[in-house]
Amino acid sequence: MARAALLPLLLLAGCDGGPKSGNDKVAQAVQPGAVQQTQDGLVATLSSGPVKKLRLQVINDRTIRVTAVPTDSLDIPASLITVASPANGGFTLEQDGKVARLKTPQLTAELTLATGTVRFLDKAGNPLLAEKDRGTIAPVKVLDRDYYTISQTFNPGSDEAFYGLGQHQNGVLNWNGEDLRLAQHNMDIAVPFVVSSRNYGVLWDNNSITRFGVPHDYADLDGTLKLFDKDGKEGALTATYTKDGEAKLVRREAKIDWRDLDDLLNWPAEVGGNRRPDKTRDTPGQKVTWEGKISTDKAGTHKFQLYSSGYATVFVDGKEVIHRWRQNWNPWFHNFEVALEAGRQHDIRIEWQPDGGYIGVSHQDPLPDAERHALTLSSEVANALDYYVIAGDDIDGVIAGYRQLTGKSVMLPRWAYGFWQSRERYKTQDEVVGTVKEYRKRGIPLDNIVLDWNYWPEDAWGSHDFDKARFPDPAGMVQEVHKLNARFMISVWPKFYPNTEHYKELDAKGYIYRRNVEKGERDWIGEGYLNAHYDPYSQEARDIYWRQMRDKLNVLKVDAWWLDNTEPDVHSNLPIEEVKLRIGPTAMGPGAAYFNSYPLMQTKAVYEGERRDDGGQRSFILTRSGFAGQQRHGMAVWSGDVVSRFVDLEHQIAAGINTSLSGLPNWTTDIGGFALEKRFEAQPMKAEDQAEWRELNLRWFQFGAFSPLFRSHGQFPLREIYNIAPEGSDVYQSMVWYTKLRYSLLPYIYTLAGDTWHKDGTIMRALAQDFPADAKVKDLGTQYLFGPSILVSPVYTQGATTKAVYLPAGANWVNFYTGEKLTGGQEVTVDAPLTRIPLFVREGAIIPTGPAVQSTAEKQDGSLLINIYAGADGSFDLYEDEGTTYGYEKGEFSRIKLSWNQASGELTIADRQGSFPGMPEKRTIRVRWIDGQNTKAADFNVKGERELVYDGKQVIVKR
């Protein structure tokens, strides 16, 4: 690394003749003599625009931080997200009178003195990222404290792809041209980190609600469009409220706005009145229709957002443009676009069956291409405009740089990559233990059983006690699970009832958000109980929270923690401004300023507490919400309470890929979806509904088998394999087959898991990561690579028996089931019967598989089958460690490099590198080649073509 040219406080801008006068056409943004070199970069004083001080800091060779403030002070609170410190040197600083250049071996930041804007170039000097202007930073008061609203636009008019930003439920992979609100929600995970196909990333260091794209919410329909009712009168649509098919109320409405609990207090008396779902959840027979025409003077593609639960359908010019259903208490955004002609009146019809739910429809006018296709980030509450730019040779390098900045992805225990069975919910300890016994009886592999919420006495949420009538011996229950060679995970919330001793202890220290209790808000248990969440923004509060868990639950030998409701959702469907008040004030400041960071602080409490007090075993946390940097807490996220529909299955694919591209490698869903339409809850279920239910679950299960974590969970009907379909049925047999396949692949999968820490790797990979030269994969969010070798194309269309699969250019591909070879760069239609998910393997891949087992604890010294997909050279770096401890951080692991040379026909099994406690000194290894049609290509119990005993010394196997 080159040392900095340490020129003491250089007056870099003073070389062009001094300051401009106020009469000059362009006043300099950076005053002459106002750029100073520092130990880690530079500080500039600006003479115009919203920013007064601008700081560039070198963090390392590939990361530079930009901080802008409208004052003289750059003293801002420490980041919650980042852990890396600025470099002390390792850069050069130079200027030519117009530009100051801060250069590392990998990245250059150029400050244009005339405008105060910054642009970034890669190590070859190619442009990566450029600020459009100096951005927006405007003062705002939040609970009488001074903050700023901020916004910055980069790369206007760019055609690059933007990935990451967390997990979102609209089926989008590439965010270029999209608008997105980053606000933690049951099904939405906000991570202010975006990755570009140009091989850079931006970490937007802000904890408040943030927007990608337009820096504001969409407008109500009447704010941006002309509305006409059914009779042609301007100013509103015609709204018809019906009950049991009979019109009860017809009126003009200029807004469609039943978005929040308080809105529903005004529900028309003619169809029920005061329809707050926490008072009256069900609204059978109700329907609302809005119809008329819309008009605009701006031709082009118009963006709309349907925020809804219940059944909602939108028609424009007689064509259905969107149809969605969500469970009543869990509405969310559904984006759609419509091409509108200027001056033309377009028919619109919106049909809504509330089912106790919510709706709002909003609109955004077309933007100029340069504005729409840009990287724009905006936040509601900030201490400064603060972001990091990370450069990489590829997308993987960018993610590695992000983890260098925000923390390594701490490894999960090996058993976490087996199959989990969960349910909302097991009501007794007999149900918990009985489920594990049933899996063992049937010979279906299982590693983890999960106890969801409400195991406590009804009036004691937050006590961490068990209801003795249903769970008479919790310690014995956990012990029985362990005797069955399985693990036990338990749900713990940050929520407390005021009568519990835990609430009282936290409240006495000021660590309870009291507003929920002060407002008299009751939850949905029994007749409803007062409740509140704790404040994890104090170290003392986190210590208390963990101690309470440790003393009541950890002593039972619980293996893992399900930290649910970490957004936190203090009370569903409150207006957003009220939510900000309910999740604060925090120990660090107003809830609005820390809106998105609660999950980070909550997992910090448990991870750091457990590692401190019980540091021998790997902590493992499943959390409903995530944030930037959270990968350092030994955690996984899941996609929340998504619904059981095929379109929602489809949307999980892009959601999982983008979560992975956000630096969080361990992700999962509720297989089968969480919430169901009433037709699936009927007893007995109609035959056609039962067939759909089983098909949906199987298709989701197949996808789950190739997700980073493999987990079944949901509400009634019961989600165990044997409860979804009868033994002997195609659905049952396919689920069992894919479960066993998952366990066969564990040597491959656990290597991917090890690489997330050792190599900053990603398990669920966007095709653009591995095939950046193939433009056809840039937006492809319905396929992905599972590790470097397996192409997965989930089926998400009801009744489908074939599937169109795109095989990326740059490799040839092998059909996983038949061994058939196909050329990359083409779309092929493949068989996809109900029992099969389309899978392909990259030619040249080496995939190690293990013996048949019932859990990951079995046969850890068992034989390996090395599967070589011949046709090209390939390699695989097999990783192993003890599986449950942190020894890997101290070098306790092994690697065995497997290399296939196509020309010589030789497989080299290299010397084993490293060791770990319990490592088998010798292993039986079988080798086979898949090279063309092979009826047993997907059978990993075959004998193989070669067999040897490997003792850690290099072996060359000749085909």
Order of alpha helices (4+ residues) and beta strands (2+ residues): beta-beta-beta-beta-beta-beta-beta-beta-beta-beta-beta-beta-beta-beta-beta-beta-beta-alpha-beta-beta-beta-beta-beta-beta-beta-beta-beta-beta-beta-alpha-beta-beta-alpha-beta-alpha-beta-alpha-beta-beta-alpha-alpha-beta-alpha-beta-alpha-alpha-beta-beta-alpha-beta-alpha-alpha-beta-alpha-alpha-alpha-beta-alpha-beta-beta-beta-beta-beta-beta-beta-beta-beta-beta-beta-beta-beta-beta-beta-beta
